[in-house]
Amino acid sequence: MTTEIEPIPGEWYENIETHQIFRVIDIDETSGIIEIQYVDGDIGEMDMVAWEASDLEWIEPPENWTTPYDDIEQDDLGYTDTDTDTHPEEEPKIIKRYGNEGE
């Protein structure tokens, strides 16, 4: 059976034949490639022909879909917010909004 469901970024789907659960991350309209993320965190892609040939069903987001990311530290993500990073031994410097520093 083919699907008539449109891929929508952020929405979750289940392949009825394989029981794979995934969400659509992005759609490249030019190439017809749909980027997907499986519930285990793996990233994949499929083209529109494969999407239309698949037996897919829209589903509610799984309760445990963030499980693959539970052990990731902020530093592992490749970015940090340097504006809020302070060392415990350093006191934050207070600057008056309309005055000079240290007044």
Contacts in CASP RR format, 6 or more apart in sequence:
PFRMAT RR
TARGET T0000
AUTHOR 0000-0000-0000
METHOD contacts of the structure
MODEL  1
MTTEIEPIPGEWYENIETHQIFRVIDIDETSGIIEIQYVDGDIGEMDMVA
WEASDLEWIEPPENWTTPYDDIEQDDLGYTDTDTDTHPEEEPKIIKRYGN
EGE
1 16 0 8 1.000
1 55 0 8 1.000
2 52 0 8 1.000
2 53 0 8 1.000
2 54 0 8 1.000
2 55 0 8 1.000
3 51 0 8 1.000
3 52 0 8 1.000
3 53 0 8 1.000
3 54 0 8 1.000
3 55 0 8 1.000
3 56 0 8 1.000
5 13 0 8 1.000
5 56 0 8 1.000
5 57 0 8 1.000
5 58 0 8 1.000
7 13 0 8 1.000
7 24 0 8 1.000
7 27 0 8 1.000
7 34 0 8 1.000
7 51 0 8 1.000
8 24 0 8 1.000
9 24 0 8 1.000
9 25 0 8 1.000
9 26 0 8 1.000
9 27 0 8 1.000
10 23 0 8 1.000
10 24 0 8 1.000
10 25 0 8 1.000
11 23 0 8 1.000
11 24 0 8 1.000
11 58 0 8 1.000
12 21 0 8 1.000
12 22 0 8 1.000
12 23 0 8 1.000
12 58 0 8 1.000
12 59 0 8 1.000
12 60 0 8 1.000
12 61 0 8 1.000
12 62 0 8 1.000
12 65 0 8 1.000
13 21 0 8 1.000
13 22 0 8 1.000
13 23 0 8 1.000
13 24 0 8 1.000
13 56 0 8 1.000
13 57 0 8 1.000
13 58 0 8 1.000
13 59 0 8 1.000
14 20 0 8 1.000
14 21 0 8 1.000
14 22 0 8 1.000
14 56 0 8 1.000
14 57 0 8 1.000
14 59 0 8 1.000
15 22 0 8 1.000
15 54 0 8 1.000
15 55 0 8 1.000
15 56 0 8 1.000
16 55 0 8 1.000
16 56 0 8 1.000
16 57 0 8 1.000
17 54 0 8 1.000
17 55 0 8 1.000
20 38 0 8 1.000
21 38 0 8 1.000
21 39 0 8 1.000
21 59 0 8 1.000
21 62 0 8 1.000
22 36 0 8 1.000
22 37 0 8 1.000
22 38 0 8 1.000
22 39 0 8 1.000
23 36 0 8 1.000
23 37 0 8 1.000
23 61 0 8 1.000
23 65 0 8 1.000
24 34 0 8 1.000
24 35 0 8 1.000
24 36 0 8 1.000
25 35 0 8 1.000
25 36 0 8 1.000
25 37 0 8 1.000
25 43 0 8 1.000
26 34 0 8 1.000
26 35 0 8 1.000
27 33 0 8 1.000
27 34 0 8 1.000
27 35 0 8 1.000
28 34 0 8 1.000
28 35 0 8 1.000
31 47 0 8 1.000
32 47 0 8 1.000
32 48 0 8 1.000
33 45 0 8 1.000
33 46 0 8 1.000
33 47 0 8 1.000
34 45 0 8 1.000
34 46 0 8 1.000
34 47 0 8 1.000
34 48 0 8 1.000
34 51 0 8 1.000
35 43 0 8 1.000
35 44 0 8 1.000
35 45 0 8 1.000
36 43 0 8 1.000
36 44 0 8 1.000
36 45 0 8 1.000
36 46 0 8 1.000
37 43 0 8 1.000
37 44 0 8 1.000
38 44 0 8 1.000
39 62 0 8 1.000
39 64 0 8 1.000
39 65 0 8 1.000
40 68 0 8 1.000
41 68 0 8 1.000
41 69 0 8 1.000
46 54 0 8 1.000
74 80 0 8 1.000
86 92 0 8 1.000
93 101 0 8 1.000
94 102 0 8 1.000
95 101 0 8 1.000
95 102 0 8 1.000
96 102 0 8 1.000
96 103 0 8 1.000
END
